[in-house]
């Protein structure tokens, strides 16, 4: 895994709850965890107390291997908050992990102009200033 730069300013941080704590604890260990319903077998992300597909409550945690593809993206040129100003331009993307879950994150360690739909990416984890929490992101699989 390549070096992921830390951001210079305090960023918005998650507030893990009982449902999402396994996900955020995994991120701090450079592991992306997602839920799979034991009743219907479907994967889901973001963490919930019930299956989004069948409403079953028997959910287990699995670990993503790391590779995926860019499903959609936008290059952000105007920071939505002052904390993001030093990062522009940056890529906000929907990523389809090979395990069948989709999540939103930033594409790091590449020129934003090179990001394409279908581009292969891999997970990386970014430390947030002023916090011990890491945040899952992706980078090009070829880097």
N, C-alpha and C positions, 0 to 999 in steps of 0.2 A: 504494500500500500504506500502511495507517495505521501509526502508531507503536505498537510492541509494547513494553510495559513490561518492564524487567529485573526479576528476582527478587532480593530482598535478601540471601538466604543462599546458601552453597554448596549446589549440588544434585548428585545423582548424575550422573555424566557417562559417556558412551559410551567404550569403548576400541576405536577403529577397528582392524580387521585388514585384511589384503590384500583380502579379499572385500568388506568394507563401506566401505573408504576412499573410493571414488568417490561413494557416497551422502553421507557426512559432509562431504567436501570440497565437494560441491554445496550442502549446507545452509549452509555458511559463505559461499556466494555467493548466498544466497536462491534456490536452485534445488532442486527435489525430483526426485531421480533414482530410477528404478526399472529393473528388468531385464525384458527380453523375450527369450524363447527363439527363436532363429533356426530351430530345427527344427520346433517346433509352433506358433509364433506367439503363444503365450500370455504375458501379462504376469504378473510376480510381485513381491511385496514381502513380506518383508524380503530383503535381498541374500543369495544362496546361491551355492555353487559349481556346483550342478546345478539343472536345471529341476525344480520341484516337481511338474510335470504329466507330463513324459515322460522325465525323468532325463537329458536332453540336456545337454551341457557347453558348447554354443555359445550363450552368453548375451551380449546387447548391452545397452547403457545407453540409456535414453530420458529425456526431461524432461517432467514433468507441467506442464500449462498453469496449473493452480491451482484451478479450481473442482471442487466435489464436493458430496456430501450426507451428512448425519448418518445412519448406519445404525442405531446404538444408542448409548446414553450412560448415564452415571450421574453424579449430583451428589455429590461427595465432601465430607462434613462433618467427618470425622475424618482428620487427616493420618496417612499410613502411616509417615512419618519426620519427625523434628523440622524438617528443611529445608523441608517442605511446609506447616508450620503457618501461616505468614503468608498463604498462598494460599487457605485454605478460606473459604467453600465454592468449589469449582472443578468444572469439568465435564471428565470423562474420556470420550472418545468414540471409537467406531469410525467412520471416515470412508471412504466410497467415492468415490475420485477419478473424474472423468469418463473417465480412461484405462483404468479397469477394475482398479485395485489398491485394496486396503483396508489402512488403517493406523490405529494407535491414537495419539491425541494429546489435547491439551487444547483446549477451545473458549475463546478469549480475547475480550476487548473486548465482553462482553455480560453481562447479568444471567443467572445460571444458570437462573432460573425461566423464561426465554424460549426456551431450547433445546428443539427438537422433532425427532423422527424425521422425516426427509425434508427438514429445513431445509437450504437452500443455504448453503454456506460456501466460503471461499477460503483458500488457503495464506498463512501469514505465518511469520516466523522469529524465534524468541526467543533473545536472548543469555543465556548462563548466567553468573552472577557467578563471578569467579575463574577464568574459562576463556575461551579464544578461540572455543570451539565454540558454534555456534548449533543450535537444535533446531526442527524443523518443527512447527508448530501450525496451527490454523485460527481464523478469525473469521467472523462472519456476512457473507455476500456483500453484504448491503444496507447495511452500515455505512460 
